[in-house]
Amino acid sequence: MKKRFFGILAVVVLAVTLTFGMVACSKNPPEDKYTIVYIGDSIAEALIGPSPLSERDNYGYYALVGRTNGFKYYNHSVSGHKTSTGIVSDEGLLEVLESDTEDAALLKSHLQEADMIHISVLGNNMLQYNLGLLMLEVADPDFEEKYEAGKLSDFPEDKTLINALEEGSIDYPLERESVDGTGIVEFAFPPTLSDIDGIVTRLKELNADATIVFQKVYNPFFKGSKHLSEAVTAKLAEIKDVDGRFGPKNEYITTIEQQRKLTDYLLDRLNGILDMYLEEHKGAFITVDAHEAFQKVAEMDKKDGKVNLSEDSLGRKCIYEDWTHPSNLGHAIIASMTQDLLDELGVGSPDAVSNYKAIKLEQINRLYKGVVKDGVPFDANAAINAINSASTYMDVSLAYFKAIEGFTPNIGSTSTATNNKATSFNKTMRFNIDTAETGLMQYGEFFVTMLKDLLVDEENTFAEFKADGSMHFQLQTKAGLFGELLDDVFSAINLFADGFDKNKVGEMLANFDISGGVDSMVEPMFPGFKAKLKAEDLKGALEIIERSLGFNIVGLDYEDAGVKQILKYVAQNDKLPSNLLDLIPKDTVLKLTFDSQYYVRDVKGEDGKTYTGIFISSIGAREDTQPFAVFNVTYDKNGAMKLFLRIRFMDLRIGLIEAK
């Protein structure tokens, strides 16, 4: 769903994407296993949601379903994907399925062997637009009249849908029409319906026998939701619900119950497109209703005779800190819902619940034993007993999350490589950056080459794949980057962004929302990071990330007076100082490092051609799953090995070429 953390720890996101494979429970031969493939958006991708992120394969529903049932399972979901035309690049799910590029070959090979294809993709068709303004347009029969009279000037930075339609600034996501001349708005979401048809048709071409499952979208709206700005809240409070669609008749829209019903209205229209398609194409796919499943959990928490929709409610705990993605509990709900479907189809494992208990018990023993909160030690025995006493998938989840609530887990070291001659190179292979194949979003070879020449020490920037199955990547800055080279960097960037100088950078740094980024993203991903930052211990904060991911930043002198001043300012103000670049020692050389494991494997594409991939995974080669970070292997005309990896949600392209 909607990405919120571009610009927040971007290098860590890259490391996250490269790091995580998935862990399997069973060791049965792969050909004997039921195979499930996940495609779609960031809900299934589970880079945002699992907390801590190093436990992604223990919390993400894609892995829970695969592991507890002993399936082969592959996750090819991409953050930001809509049904078509994505948020960053020109790709949505449909475009990827129709792609004939080599980096799509692995996806297609897995889809062809799938017994089940599980899809989460509808959310961005709504949430890549402003949910608050969608709610306002639905609620207000006079919306267009007010717009024409200039009465929506409170939203200069948030273009309304009508603004967007008339100015052509974004694709208009909706069809809007009044019902019986009343001004009440009915919405459809073009081209969602035609996209669903295209996706299903393409999947049937790849694999006519697979069971296709579409996941409906849940309601993430609770009191305090960041989807609703103060300006929109104030405008909603001026609107009277004359027909009682969202609560009592003739009352102004001020309560969380009314606001949530507004969101439900939009979601009913969006999720209803799946039902509409099935009316015309019976049996084309199965739906699993995350909206209903999340609502049932929310209704377990009652306060004063009503469902509790407060910020500390059980329903809110199903949603991640970014108010959009599923939390650990939310992922568990989706896993439980999917398990019910598998059991109904007769393909689920009879040992699924006991396998799930084993995963939760292992986490209790590894992450929480010895942890103390406010002087009170974690009661591991009580947690273990509660989990063992649970009889259903959902009961296990509720017992586990109730036990660990409020406790910060221990994050251990990343796994170490083991020598596996069958899946690794027989000697150390070193690669340099191939600028011709490297780029980010719209920035191509020229931009990357320019920054490389100015910023990067090429001799000390490389990727290395060792014979023991370990890999090491490092990017080192040039000496003098924070000294005499800085003006050259600003001059070069000015070619793309006029007026980009040290003063502009200082202004950007001072306005950067550290607190919001840490609270909603970094701290949940890496518990304990915020406390270290508040203690002026950046080294300790980075060590948490290193233990979790194998990623680190080295080279900063933490004893330097200027560095100490930066850390003190950050700890006291939750902001960066505007003179940060002046405070960093001029002789600082930074090195970004990433250490993980890899393995080499051949796969067959849709065209029958064999492709070689280098798979990046912190847990090494597994026979029942593969990480989605894969370098495709080719050779240049001189026989040098070339590697290419594409991370679609950032449209990041990384090219490497064998060092000679």
C-alpha positions in Angstrom: 0.0 0.0 0.0 1.0 3.6 0.0 4.7 4.0 0.7 5.6 6.5 3.4 9.3 6.2 3.9 11.1 7.4 0.8 13.8 9.6 2.2 13.7 7.8 5.6 16.7 5.5 6.0 16.8 4.8 2.3 20.0 2.8 2.4 18.5 0.6 5.2 15.6 -0.1 3.0 18.0 -1.2 0.3 19.7 -3.5 2.8 16.4 -4.8 3.9 15.4 -5.6 0.4 18.6 -7.4 -0.3 18.7 -9.3 3.0 15.6 -11.3 3.6 14.8 -14.7 2.4 12.2 -16.9 4.0 12.7 -19.8 6.5 11.1 -23.2 6.0 9.9 -25.8 8.5 9.8 -28.9 6.3 12.6 -30.7 4.5 10.4 -32.8 2.1 11.6 -33.0 -1.5 10.4 -29.8 -3.3 8.6 -31.8 -6.0 6.3 -33.3 -3.4 5.2 -29.9 -2.0 2.1 -27.7 -2.6 3.3 -24.4 -4.0 1.9 -21.0 -3.2 3.1 -17.8 -4.9 2.3 -14.3 -3.5 2.0 -11.3 -5.9 0.7 -7.8 -5.4 1.6 -4.9 -3.1 3.4 -4.1 0.1 0.8 -5.8 2.3 2.0 -9.1 1.0 5.6 -8.0 0.5 5.8 -7.4 4.3 8.8 -5.0 4.3 6.6 -2.6 6.2 4.6 -4.2 9.0 6.7 -6.9 10.7 8.4 -5.6 13.8 11.3 -6.1 14.3 12.0 -6.4 10.6 14.6 -9.2 11.2 11.5 -11.3 12.2 9.8 -10.8 8.8 9.7 -14.6 8.1 8.2 -15.2 11.5 5.5 -12.5 11.2 4.7 -11.9 7.5 1.7 -13.9 6.5 3.2 -15.2 3.3 5.9 -17.0 5.3 3.6 -18.1 8.2 1.2 -19.8 5.7 4.1 -21.4 3.8 6.0 -22.6 6.9 3.1 -23.9 9.0 1.8 -26.0 6.1 5.1 -27.2 4.8 4.5 -25.6 1.4 7.0 -24.3 -1.2 6.3 -20.5 -1.1 7.6 -17.6 -3.1 6.9 -13.9 -2.5 7.0 -11.6 -5.6 5.0 -8.7 -4.2 6.1 -5.1 -4.9 5.5 -2.1 -2.7 3.4 0.5 -4.4 1.8 -1.8 -6.9 -1.7 -1.0 -8.2 -3.5 -3.3 -10.5 -1.8 -1.4 -13.3 0.6 1.6 -13.6 2.7 1.8 -10.4 3.5 4.7 -8.1 7.2 5.2 -9.0 7.7 3.5 -12.3 5.2 2.9 -15.1 4.5 -0.6 -13.9 1.7 -2.1 -11.9 1.0 -5.8 -11.4 -0.5 -6.2 -14.9 2.5 -4.7 -16.6 4.9 -6.9 -14.7 2.9 -10.0 -15.6 3.1 -8.9 -19.3 6.8 -8.1 -19.1 9.3 -10.1 -21.1 12.5 -8.8 -19.3 14.9 -11.2 -17.7 14.2 -10.0 -14.2 10.6 -11.1 -14.6 11.7 -14.6 -15.6 11.9 -15.9 -12.0 8.4 -14.6 -11.2 6.9 -16.4 -14.3 8.8 -19.6 -13.6 7.3 -19.7 -10.1 3.8 -18.8 -11.3 4.0 -21.7 -13.8 4.6 -24.2 -11.0 2.1 -22.7 -8.5 -0.8 -24.6 -7.1 -2.1 -21.4 -5.6 -1.5 -17.7 -6.6 -2.4 -15.4 -3.7 -2.9 -11.7 -4.7 -3.1 -8.5 -2.6 -3.3 -5.6 -4.9 -6.4 -3.4 -4.6 -5.4 -1.1 -1.8 -3.2 1.2 -3.8 -6.0 1.8 -6.3 -7.5 3.9 -3.5 -4.8 4.8 -1.1 -2.4 6.3 -3.6 -4.9 9.1 -3.6 -5.8 11.1 -0.5 -8.2 9.0 1.6 -9.4 12.0 3.5 -10.3 13.9 0.4 -12.1 10.9 -1.0 -14.1 10.8 2.2 -14.9 14.4 1.9 -16.1 14.1 -1.6 -18.3 11.1 -0.7 -19.8 12.9 2.3 -20.6 16.3 0.9 -23.4 16.5 -1.7 -22.3 20.1 -2.4 -18.6 19.2 -3.0 -18.5 20.3 -6.7 -20.5 23.5 -6.0 -18.0 24.4 -3.2 -15.1 23.7 -5.4 -16.4 25.9 -8.2 -17.0 28.7 -5.7 -13.4 28.5 -4.4 -14.4 27.3 -1.0 -11.8 24.4 -0.9 -8.8 26.7 -0.7 -7.8 25.1 2.6 -6.1 22.4 0.6 -3.4 24.1 -1.5 -0.9 21.2 -1.0 -3.5 18.4 -1.3 -5.1 18.6 -4.7 -8.7 17.4 -4.5 -9.8 14.8 -7.0 -11.6 17.5 -9.0 -8.4 19.6 -9.1 -6.5 16.6 -10.3 -9.0 15.8 -13.0 -9.2 19.3 -14.4 -5.5 19.9 -14.3 -4.5 16.5 -15.6 -1.9 16.1 -12.8 -2.7 12.5 -12.0 -4.8 9.8 -13.5 -8.4 10.2 -12.2 -9.0 7.0 -10.2 -12.8 7.2 -9.9 -16.0 7.5 -11.8 -18.2 9.9 -10.0 -22.0 10.4 -10.4 -24.8 11.6 -8.3 -27.7 9.2 -7.4 -31.1 10.3 -8.6 -30.0 13.9 -8.6 -29.5 13.9 -4.8 -25.8 14.8 -4.9 -25.0 11.5 -3.2 -21.8 10.2 -4.8 -21.4 6.7 -6.2 -17.8 5.6 -7.0 -16.2 3.0 -9.3 -12.5 2.7 -9.6 -11.5 2.5 -13.3 -9.6 0.8 -14.7 -9.7 -1.7 -11.8 -12.3 -4.0 -13.3 -10.6 -4.3 -16.6 -7.2 -4.7 -14.9 -8.6 -7.7 -12.9 -9.7 -9.2 -16.1 -6.2 -8.7 -17.6 -4.5 -10.1 -14.5 -6.7 -13.2 -14.4 -6.4 -13.8 -18.1 -2.6 -13.6 -18.0 -2.3 -15.9 -15.0 -4.5 -18.4 -16.7 -2.2 -18.3 -19.7 0.8 -19.0 -17.5 -0.9 -21.6 -15.4 -4.5 -22.8 -16.1 -4.6 -25.1 -13.2 -3.6 -22.8 -10.3 -6.2 -21.7 -7.7 -6.2 -17.9 -7.9 -7.0 -16.0 -4.6 -7.7 -12.3 -4.4 -7.5 -10.7 -1.0 -10.0 -7.9 -0.1 -8.8 -4.7 1.6 -9.3 -4.1 5.3 -10.3 -0.8 7.0 -7.2 0.8 8.6 -9.2 3.8 10.0 -9.1 4.3 13.8 -9.1 7.4 16.0 -6.0 9.4 15.3 -5.6 8.1 11.8 -2.9 10.0 9.8 -5.1 9.6 6.7 -7.3 12.4 7.9 -5.7 15.8 8.1 -7.0 18.5 10.5 -8.3 20.5 7.5 -10.3 17.6 6.2 -11.6 16.8 9.7 -12.8 20.4 10.0 -14.6 20.2 6.7 -16.3 16.9 7.5 -17.6 18.5 10.7 -19.4 21.1 8.6 -21.3 18.4 6.6 -24.6 17.1 7.8 -25.4 13.5 7.1 -28.9 14.2 5.8 -29.8 10.6 4.9 -28.0 8.7 7.7 -25.6 6.8 5.5 -22.8 7.1 8.0 -24.6 7.3 11.3 -27.7 9.1 12.8 -29.6 11.2 10.4 -29.0 14.9 10.2 -26.0 14.9 12.5 -22.7 16.5 11.5 -19.8 14.1 10.7 -17.6 14.4 13.7 -17.3 10.9 15.3 -14.8 8.2 14.6 -17.7 5.8 14.0 -19.0 8.1 11.2 -15.5 8.5 9.7 -14.9 4.8 9.7 -18.2 4.1 8.0 -17.2 6.6 5.3 -14.0 4.5 4.8 -16.1 1.4 4.8 -18.3 2.9 2.0 -15.3 3.4 -0.2 -13.8 0.0 0.6 -17.2 -1.7 -0.2 -17.1 -0.1 -3.6 -13.5 -1.1 -4.2 -13.8 -4.7 -2.8 -17.1 -5.1 -4.6 -15.3 -4.9 -8.0 -14.0 -8.5 -7.2 -17.6 -9.6 -6.6 -18.8 -7.8 -9.7 -16.2 -9.7 -11.8 -17.2 -13.0 -10.4 -20.8 -12.4 -11.3 -19.7 -12.5 -14.9 -16.9 -15.0 -14.6 -18.0 -17.6 -12.0 -15.3 -19.6 -10.5 -12.5 -17.5 -12.0 -10.9 -17.0 -8.5 -11.7 -17.2 -4.8 -11.8 -14.2 -2.5 -10.6 -14.0 1.1 -12.1 -11.1 3.1 -9.5 -9.3 5.1 -12.0 -6.5 5.7 -14.4 -8.9 7.5 -11.6 -10.6 9.3 -10.1 -7.4 10.7 -13.6 -6.2 11.7 -14.3 -9.3 13.7 -11.1 -8.8 15.7 -12.0 -5.1 16.2 -15.4 -6.2 17.6 -13.7 -8.3 20.3 -12.9 -5.0 22.0 -16.0 -3.3 23.4 -16.1 -0.1 25.4 -19.3 1.3 26.9 -21.3 -1.1 24.8 -19.7 0.0 21.5 -16.7 -1.3 19.4 -13.6 0.4 20.8 -12.1 2.4 17.9 -9.5 4.4 20.0 -5.8 4.6 19.4 -5.1 1.8 22.0 -7.9 -0.6 20.9 -7.4 -4.1 19.8 -8.5 -3.2 16.2 -5.9 -0.4 16.1 -3.3 -3.0 17.1 -3.9 -4.9 13.9 -2.5 -1.9 12.0 1.1 -0.9 11.8 2.4 2.4 13.2 2.1 4.0 9.7 -1.7 3.6 10.0 -1.9 1.6 6.7 -0.1 -1.7 6.7 -0.9 -4.8 8.8 1.0 -5.1 12.1 2.4 -8.3 13.4 -1.1 -9.1 14.7 -2.6 -8.0 11.4 -0.4 -10.4 9.5 -1.4 -13.2 11.9 -5.1 -12.4 11.2 -4.5 -12.7 7.4 -2.5 -15.9 7.9 -5.4 -17.4 10.0 -7.9 -16.3 7.4 -5.9 -17.9 4.6 -5.4 -21.1 6.7 -9.2 -21.4 7.0 -9.4 -21.3 3.2 -6.7 -23.9 2.8 -8.5 -26.2 5.2 -11.7 -25.7 3.4 -10.1 -26.6 0.1 -8.5 -29.7 1.7 -4.9 -28.6 1.0 -3.9 -27.3 4.5 -1.7 -29.3 6.8 -3.4 -30.9 9.8 -0.3 -29.9 11.7 -0.6 -26.2 10.8 -1.6 -25.0 14.3 1.0 -27.1 16.1 3.7 -25.8 13.6 2.5 -22.2 14.3 2.8 -22.8 18.0 6.4 -24.0 17.5 7.3 -20.8 15.7 5.8 -18.6 18.4 7.4 -20.6 21.2 10.8 -20.3 19.5 10.3 -16.6 19.3 9.4 -16.4 23.0 12.6 -18.2 24.0 14.9 -16.4 21.7 13.5 -12.8 21.8 11.9 -12.3 25.2 13.4 -14.5 27.8 15.3 -12.2 30.3 13.7 -9.0 28.9 12.5 -6.5 31.6 9.9 -3.7 31.3 9.6 -1.1 34.0 11.5 -3.4 36.4 9.1 -6.3 35.7 10.7 -9.4 34.0 9.0 -11.0 31.1 7.1 -14.1 32.3 8.2 -16.7 29.7 6.5 -19.6 31.4 3.1 -17.9 31.4 3.5 -17.0 27.8 4.5 -20.6 26.8 1.6 -22.1 28.8 -0.9 -19.7 27.2 0.3 -20.6 23.7 0.3 -24.3 24.4 -3.3 -24.0 25.7 -4.6 -22.3 22.5 -6.6 -24.5 20.2 -6.9 -22.4 17.0 -4.6 -20.4 14.8 -6.2 -17.2 15.9 -6.1 -18.2 19.6 -2.3 -18.8 19.3 -1.9 -15.3 17.9 -4.0 -13.6 20.6 -2.1 -15.4 23.4 1.3 -14.6 21.9 0.7 -10.9 21.3 -1.0 -10.4 24.7 2.0 -11.9 26.4 4.7 -9.8 24.6 2.8 -6.5 24.6 5.0 -3.6 25.7 8.2 -5.7 25.9 11.1 -4.8 23.6 12.6 -7.9 22.0 16.3 -8.8 22.0 17.7 -8.6 18.4 20.4 -11.1 18.0 23.2 -11.3 15.5 22.6 -12.1 11.8 23.3 -15.6 10.8 26.8 -16.5 9.6 27.6 -18.1 6.3 28.2 -21.8 6.0 30.3 -23.3 3.2 28.1 -24.9 0.6 30.1 -25.8 -2.5 27.0 -26.8 -4.4 25.5 -23.4 -4.3 28.4 -20.9 -4.1 31.3 -20.0 -6.2 34.5 -22.1 -5.9 36.6 -19.0 -5.4 36.1 -15.4 -4.2 34.5 -13.3 -7.0 34.8 -9.5 -6.9 32.6 -7.1 -8.9 32.6 -3.4 -9.5 29.7 -1.1 -10.1 28.5 -1.1 -13.7 27.2 2.4 -14.1 25.7 1.6 -17.5 23.2 -0.7 -15.8 22.7 1.3 -12.6 20.0 3.9 -11.9 17.3 5.0 -9.5 13.8 5.9 -10.8 14.2 8.3 -13.8 17.9 8.9 -13.1 20.0 6.9 -15.5 23.6 6.3 -16.4 24.7 10.0 -16.7 23.4 10.9 -13.2 24.8 7.8 -11.6 28.2 8.3 -13.4 28.4 11.9 -12.3 27.6 11.1 -8.6 30.0 8.1 -8.8 32.9 10.3 -10.1 32.2 12.9 -7.4 31.3 10.8 -4.4 32.6 7.3 -4.6 36.1 5.9 -4.0 35.9 3.3 -6.8 38.9 1.3 -5.6 37.2 0.7 -2.3 33.7 0.2 -3.6 32.8 -3.4 -4.6 30.7 -6.5 -4.1 32.5 -9.7 -3.1 31.0 -13.2 -3.2 33.1 -15.7 -1.2 33.5 -19.5 -1.6 32.0 -20.0 1.9 28.6 -18.6 0.8 29.1 -15.2 2.4 28.9 -11.9 0.5 30.2 -8.5 1.4 29.3 -5.2 -0.3 30.8 -1.8 0.5 30.5 1.7 -0.8 33.1 4.1 0.3 33.1 7.9 -0.1 36.0 9.8 -1.5 38.4 11.5 0.8 37.5 15.2 1.0 33.8 14.7 0.3 32.9 16.7 3.4 35.7 19.2 2.6 36.8 20.6 -0.8 34.7 18.2 -2.8 31.4 19.4 -1.4 31.1 22.5 -3.6 31.7 20.3 -6.7 28.9 18.0 -5.6 26.4 20.9 -5.2 27.5 22.4 -8.6 26.8 19.0 -10.2 23.4 18.5 -8.6 22.5 22.0 -9.7 22.4 20.6 -13.2 19.2 18.7 -12.1 17.9 21.0 -9.3 18.6 24.7 -9.8 19.5 26.5 -6.6 20.5 23.4 -4.7 23.3 24.7 -2.4 24.5 24.3 1.2 21.9 26.8 2.4 19.1 24.8 0.7 20.5 21.6 2.2 20.5 23.2 5.6 16.9 24.2 5.2 16.0 20.7 4.2 17.9 19.1 7.1 16.3 21.4 9.6 12.8 20.6 8.3 13.3 16.8 8.1 10.9 15.0 10.4 13.2 12.7 12.3 10.6 12.0 15.1 7.9 11.0 12.6 10.2 8.8 10.6 11.7 7.1 13.7 8.4 6.6 15.4 6.5 5.2 12.4 9.2 3.3 10.6 12.7 2.9 12.1 11.8 2.1 15.7 9.2 -0.6 14.8 11.7 -2.1 12.3 14.6 -1.9 14.8 13.2 -1.9 18.4 15.6 0.0 20.7 16.9 2.4 18.0 15.0 5.4 19.4 16.3 4.9 23.0 19.9 4.8 21.7 19.3 8.0 19.6 17.8 9.8 22.6 20.9 8.7 24.6 23.1 10.4 21.9 24.4 6.9 21.0 24.3 6.7 17.2 26.9 4.0 17.2 24.7 1.8 19.4 21.6 2.6 17.2 23.5 1.5 14.1 24.7 -1.6 15.8 21.0 -2.6 16.3 20.6 -2.4 12.5 23.8 -4.3 11.9 22.8 -7.1 14.2 19.4 -7.2 12.5 20.4 -6.9 8.9 24.2 -7.1 8.4 24.2 -3.4 7.3 26.4 -0.8 8.9 27.8 2.7 8.4 31.4 3.1 9.6 33.9 6.0 9.5 32.2 8.6 11.7 34.3 9.8 14.7 31.9 9.6 17.6 34.4 11.4 19.9 34.7 14.4 17.6 33.2 17.6 19.2 31.2 18.4 16.1 29.7 14.9 15.9 28.8 15.0 19.6 27.1 18.4 19.0 25.0 16.8 16.1 24.0 13.9 18.3 23.1 16.1 21.3 21.0 18.4 19.0 19.2 15.4 17.5 18.5 13.9 21.0 17.1 17.1 22.3 15.1 18.4 19.3 14.2 15.3 17.2 15.6 17.3 14.3 18.9 17.6 12.4 20.9 20.8 12.8 20.9 23.1 9.7 24.7 23.3 9.9 25.2 19.5 10.0 27.6 19.5 7.0 29.8 22.1 8.8 29.9 20.0 11.9 31.1 16.7 10.3 34.9 16.5 10.3 36.3 17.5 6.9 38.5 14.4 6.7 35.5 12.0 7.3 35.4 9.0 5.0 32.2 7.0 5.3 31.8 3.3 4.4 28.5 1.7 3.9 28.7 -2.1 4.3 26.4 -5.0 3.9 27.1 -8.6 4.8 24.9 -11.5 4.1 24.8 -14.8 2.4 24.2 -15.8 -1.2 23.6 -18.9 -3.4 23.7 -19.6 -7.1 20.8 -21.4 -8.8 19.5 -21.9 -12.3 15.8 -21.3 -13.1 13.7 -21.8 -16.2 11.8 -18.9 -17.7 8.4 -18.9 -19.4 10.2 -19.2 -22.7 12.0 -22.4 -21.6 15.3 -20.7 -21.4 17.6 -21.4 -18.4 18.6 -18.3 -16.4 21.3 -18.2 -13.7 20.5 -16.2 -10.6 22.6 -15.2 -7.6 20.1 -15.1 -4.7 20.8 -12.8 -1.7 19.5 -14.2 1.6 20.6 -14.0 5.2 19.6 -17.7 5.7 21.3 -19.2 2.7 19.9 -21.6 0.1 16.6 -23.3 0.9 14.8 -25.9 -1.1 11.3 -24.7 -0.5 11.5 -20.9 -1.0 13.7 -18.2 -2.6 14.3 -14.6 -1.6 13.1 -12.1 -4.1 16.5 -10.2 -4.3 18.2 -11.9 -7.2 21.0 -10.9 -9.5 20.6 -12.1 -13.1 23.8 -13.4 -14.5 25.0 -12.6 -18.1 28.4 -12.1 -19.7 29.9 -9.3 -21.8 31.7 -9.8 -25.1 35.0 -10.3 -23.3 33.6 -13.1 -21.1 33.4 -11.0 -18.0 30.4 -11.9 -15.7 27.8 -9.2 -15.4 25.2 -9.1 -12.6 21.9 -7.1 -12.7 19.3 -6.7 -9.9 16.2 -4.7 -10.1 14.2 -3.6 -7.0 10.9 -2.7 -8.5 9.2 -0.7 -5.8 12.0 1.9 -5.9 12.7 1.3 -9.6 16.3 0.8 -8.4 18.6 -0.9 -10.9 22.0 -2.2 -9.7 24.6 -3.4 -12.2 27.8 -5.1 -11.3 30.7 -6.3 -13.6 33.4 -8.8 -12.8 36.6 -7.1 -11.6 39.7 -7.9 -13.7 
